[in-house]
Amino acid sequence: MENLIGLLVLAPLLGAGLLLCGGRRLDRSGHWIGTLLAAASFCLGVVLFADMLGRGAEDRELGVKVFSWVPVGGFRADVGFQLDQLSMTFVLLITGVGSLIHLYSVGYMAHDERRRRFFGYLNLFLAAMLLLVLADNYLLLYVGWEGVGLASYLLIGFWQHKPSAATAAKKAFIVNRVGDVGLSIAVMVMFTTFGTFAFGPVLENAEQAGEGKLTAIGLMLLLAACGKSAQVPLQSWLGDAMEGPTPVSALIHAATMVTAGVYLITRSGAVFDAAPDAQTAVVTVGAVTLLFGAIVGCAKDDIKKALAGSTMSQIGYMILAAGLGPVGYVFAIMHLVTHGFFKAGLFLGAGSVMHGMNDEVDMRRYGGLRKYMPVTFVTFGLGYLAIIGFPGLSGFFSKDKIIEAAFAKGGTEGWILGGTALLGAAITAYYMTRVMILTFFGEERWRPAPSPDEPSAEPAAETRGEGEPPHPHESPRTMTIPMIVLAFGSVFAGGLFSINDTFLNWLEPVTGHAEGHSPVTAVQVTAATMVVLVVGVALAWAQYGRRPVPVTAPRGSLPVRIARRDLLQDDFNHIVLVRGGEHLTRSLVYVDHTLVDGVVNGTAASVGGLSGRMRRLQNGYARSYAVSMFGGAAVLIAATLLMRAV
């Protein structure tokens, strides 16, 4: 079974190599090759999962060393894989959801001339993500981490003929590089502290290291997680990344890549448990981000950007849970998996709507689509109910556990974190209900206006493609089948995980678990979440369900305009980082010219001037040399007489 672990990574990597290097001869079949190899990796994962279930809870870890990568003296870096309950959970999520998105892309990208290359990039992403979660040491994890960054850059900017897509790809790449610096520093500090990169020795000996070093390692790991998982302050790339094809949004920015930070923190739990300051930083980042993303999601009319804000918020819940330590690790991963189902389904549903609406993304130009796209409506609606925490669906089981664990933190901090999580749940219910109403309910705002003389008649919906008004229709089966499968996960996954604490017992040998003493009971948490859910839904219905929705968004109040600008995140980055960097650069250039070059040039000028003056003594006239010899002799005689007199 150990030999199959490497094949998990090799299958999609082989697909990427074939599709990117095979040339145009694979244009007709490349999409199916990529899909089949992704599915093959999933089948291997299922086989390994079945074998793991047949073992005892403490005997489920498999490891295999492939080769020694860099053996140099005391420095040794191996390419080795580790498969335990945590990495197996990610393997099934990555390959399962990834295979469905590959199938969806067959229909979604049917008319794209570069479809073969797109599937090559998808396979490359799967291989890099699997390498990340299967690595048995931090250095190999770093290789997968960088591979994921490269693949995301290629996929976000796939339609590089659009300047906005090319800019978004570069923005994502640069922002992620900031986080990657944090991971590289953490890996270097680990090696100087523990003498190894391997997970086992580092995590087993974490408590023996100094708290200062562990805090530094933890903060650098958190910085890395903020970059990949779009957490404050490195969250600015996620909304712009929606410029990529919708399957990219579903795969990278809903189910897999943005969860890499949660995996990193959970895998490194022993480091954070021994560094309370770093753990507090993790909790703070998660709490701030879950509100930040939720507020941004409320103000977006672009359906994909509204879902991107939701992703940021839900990952914030996971980071918050991971920062709670052993109380929250399991619930962070549980919400990660359930979120992978319903958020991927929501993004694919958004892509289905765009497919039937001439690629229109403005929800204000939708309305009444439920009767034209019944499958999309039902599957999207189930994902909506799951994410808002409707009783019995997946999000209800996973999110409530995080809120309960937040209250279990105890003291004032517990009440603040629990209250923040509850507030985030209310805002989630509001913005997701807004998305449902604007898209599937109300009047059909995509139809041409009946008369330009009527004051309520807005200009006909701007369309893409042929310039004709959209004719909404249901998507082909290659797109609807993955949506249906993900909808089943949105409905049933959370309940299955919660039966007899199945998921908790599954992950506990790896992540550990500690029961917190919450000041509120599980029943009280459920009651509170139901109240805030109803309030959020009611507010959205009162604002958008009972009133006509204008095709053009009103100017809005100052807070609304700020939320539309992503809470001024880009303005802040431009003023502080871009302009600040420009001023810093100019200052450094000035210092270089005046101080550094001034010293160098001044020294050279002084030497040149002194040599010029000394050169005058060598003029070639004998009388000048005689005078200088006489003067020198006189000075020597005077000095000799003076010394004798003394």
Buried (B, 14 or more C-beta within 10 A) or exposed (E): EEEBBBBBBBBBBBBBBBBBEBEEEBBEEBBBBBBBBBBBBBEBBEEBBEBBEEEEEEEBBBBBEBEEBEEEEEEBBBBBBBBBBBBBBBBBBBBBBBBBBBBBBBBBBEEBEBBBBBBBBBBBBBBBBBBBBBBBBBBBBBBBBBBBBBBBBBBBBBBEEEEEBBBBBBBBBEBBEBBBBBBBBBBBBBBEBBBBBBBEBBBEBBEEBEBEBBBBBBBBBBBBBBBBBBBBBBBBBBBBBBBBBBBBBBBBBBBBBBBBBBBBBBBBBBBBBBBBBBBBBBBBBBBBBBBBBBBBBBBBBBBBBBBBBBBBBBBBBBBBBBBBBBBBBBBBBBBBBBBBBBBBBBBBBBBBBBBBBBBBBBBBBBBBBBEBBEBBBBBBBBBBBBBBBBEEBBBBBBBBBBBBBBBBBEEEEBBBBBBBBBBBBBBBBBBBBBBBBBBBBBEBBBBEBEEEEEEEEBEBBEBEEEEEEBEBEBBBEBBBBBBBBBBEBBBBBBBEBBEEEEBBEBBBBBBBBEEBEBBBEEEEBBEBBBEBBEBBBBBBBEBBBEEEBEBEBEEEEEEBEBBBEBBEBBEEBEEEEEEEEEEEEEEEEEEEEEEEEEEEEEEEEEEEEEEEEEEEEEEEEEEEEEEEEEEEEEEEEEEEEEEEEE
